[in-house]
């Protein structure tokens, strides 16, 4: 796990997961809300991708996203070099309605009733 600090305060994190001998996944990445909009996500993503490619045998990196991610996430992933390879519709209970994440998360998406 990589942790991004801004002036000694944790501002975000990224977690990589080895999926198989040649595949590294950017499994999680996020910023603390008060640090969003300062360009730190781009910096953190660059660092995570560089770190992922630094592991022996890695031939590809993948990332999965969902509609609860920041509205600019897909554009940022594409800017760094990721390319869409497919789309899948999966219906799950809204983690906000289940109390797993704050109800204020992903304000751009209406919260599903749970």
Secondary structure, 3 states (H helix, E strand, C coil): CEEEEECCEEEEEEEEEEEECCEEEEEEEEECHHHCCCCHHHHHHHHHHHHHHCCCCCCEEEECCCCCCCCCHHHHHHHHCCCCCCCCCCCCCCCCCCCCCCCCCCCCCCCCCC
